[in-house]
Amino acid sequence: AIMKARGELKEYKVIGRGLPSFKVRSPALYSMRIFAPDRAVAKSRFWYFLSQLRKLKKATGEIVSVQRVLEKKPLKIKNFGVWLRYNSRSGTHNMYREYRDLTSGKAVTQCYRDMGARHRARAHSIHIIRVEEVAANKCRRPSTIQFHNSKIKFPLPHRVNKKLHAPRFTASRPNTTF
């Protein structure tokens, strides 16, 4: 029914077509890149999008294959550009967002969480149009660009001793700056 972005989203390549008939012996194949939590939701989203684009629905078509798409380098951090459209309370909006993550699935998951937090957009109202790896020099958003510094530091200005009562009484004040 309604798409829920539960857990981490995975990327699927779903291929489907209309059912063969006497008029059309070998119907055209339609391939889609779908981000969904599991295979069942991926197939459901495929029919949802295909029925908007072509005069096809689940009853008059068949799924040829559903394949999980795995990242080529899942240990390398990458910049992902996500093009999406979503329905807000006031209308439909197109959007481009950038995320840094290890896989496109994780970046899209991050996108769904972010859209829910910043725009109160529900998962069923978000349509991912395109997800691409973006080169560092092509990134547009300051939140992504700030991590492209090779000399980046994450200072820890004040560290409090977690052992609060060891020692409870001491002659010198605790030192929190290092």
N, C-alpha and C positions, 0 to 999 in steps of 0.2 A: 504494500500500500504506500506508505510514506517512507522515503529514504531516511535512514538513521545512520549517522556517521559514528557508529560505535566502534571502539578499539582503534587499531591502526588500519588505515585504508591500504589496499593492495591494488596494483595495476593489472588489469586484465585486457587481453585482446579478444574481443567477441566477434565472431563472423556468423552472419545469418543471411537468410534469403526467403523469398516467398515460396510457397509450396508449388512444386511442378504441376502443370495442368496440360490439357490437350493443346491449348493456345500457346502457352509458353513452356517448352520442354525443359530448358535449362535457365531458370531465372537468374537475374544478376545477383552477385554476392555483395553484401554490405559489411564492411569491417569497421569496428569502432574501438577506440581506446577508452576503457571505462575504469574509473577509480571507485572501488567498493570494498566493504569489509569481507565479503565472501562471494563464492561463485553464483549463488542463488540471486543475490542482490545485483550482481554484475549483469546477469541475464535479464533481470527485471528492468534495470536501467537501460539496457540495450533496446528493449521493445518500447520503452517510454520515449526515448529519443528518436528511434526509427519511425514511430507512428507520427511524430511531428514533422519529419522530413519527407516521408514517402507514404503512399496509401497502403500501408502494411500494418498488421497487428499480430499478436501472438497466435491467434486462432487461424490466420491465413498464412503463417510463415513457420519456419523452423530454424533452430540454431544449429549451425554446422560445426563450430568448435568454440570452446572457451579455453584460452591458455593464459596462465599466469606469466606476466612479463617480469623478468628479474633484471635488476640493475647490473650493468657491466662491471662497474667498480663501486661496490657498496661500502668500501672503507675510505673512499676519498670524499672530502667535503666539497660540495658544489653549490653554485648559485642557481636557483630555479626561478624562472619567470612564469607566473600563472595568469592566464587570461580567463576571465569568468564573467558571467552575467548572473544577476540575482534579483529576485523580486523583494522589494522592501514594502513597507506599509503604504508608501506613496507612489510607487511605480517600479519600472524595470531599469536596472543600471548595468552598464558595462564597466569592467574594472581590470586593471593590471596590477599585480602584486608581486613582490619579490621575497624569496625565502632562501636561507642557507640551510642545507641539510645533506644527508648522505644519499638518500634515494628520492625519486620523484613521488613515490607513495607517501613517504614521511613528510615531504614538503606540502603535498595536497592535504594531508591530515592537519598539519600546522595551519594551513589556509582555512579549513573548515572551522577550526577552533578560534582562529583570529576573527573570522567573519561573524561568528556567533558572539564573540566578546565585544568587538568594536561596533558592529552594525545590527546586532540582535537578529542576524539572518539564520533561519532554520536550514538544516541540511537539505531538505527537500526543495527549497527555493533557490539553491545554488546550482548553477550549471557550469561545469568546468569546460571551457572551450579548447584550451591549448595549454600544455605544460612543456617548457623547453629549458634546457640547460643554457644559462647565459654566461658569456665570458666576463671576466672581472672588469675589463675596460668598457663593457656595454651596459653595466648595471646603472640603474637610475636612482634607486632609493637610498637615502642617507643611512638608514638602518642596516642596509646590506654593505654599503661602501665602507662604513666605519671598521669593518673586520678585515679589510684588504691591506691594512698596514702590517708590514712584516715585523715591525718593532713594537707590536701591540703589547701592553702590559695590563694586568688585572691586579692593581694594588689592593692590599687588605689593610686599610688604615687603622682600624681598631679591632684588636682581638681580645676578647674577654676570656679569662681562664674558666673553663667549664667546671673544674673541681672547685666549687664555690667555698667549701668549708675546709680546704686543706692548704695552708693553715688558716684557721678562722681569725686568729689575732696575730698580727705581725707588726714589726717596728716600721717597715717601709710601705708606702702606698704601692698598689699593684701597677705594673708598667703595661699599658695596653698598646703602645705604639712601638713598632719595631723598624 
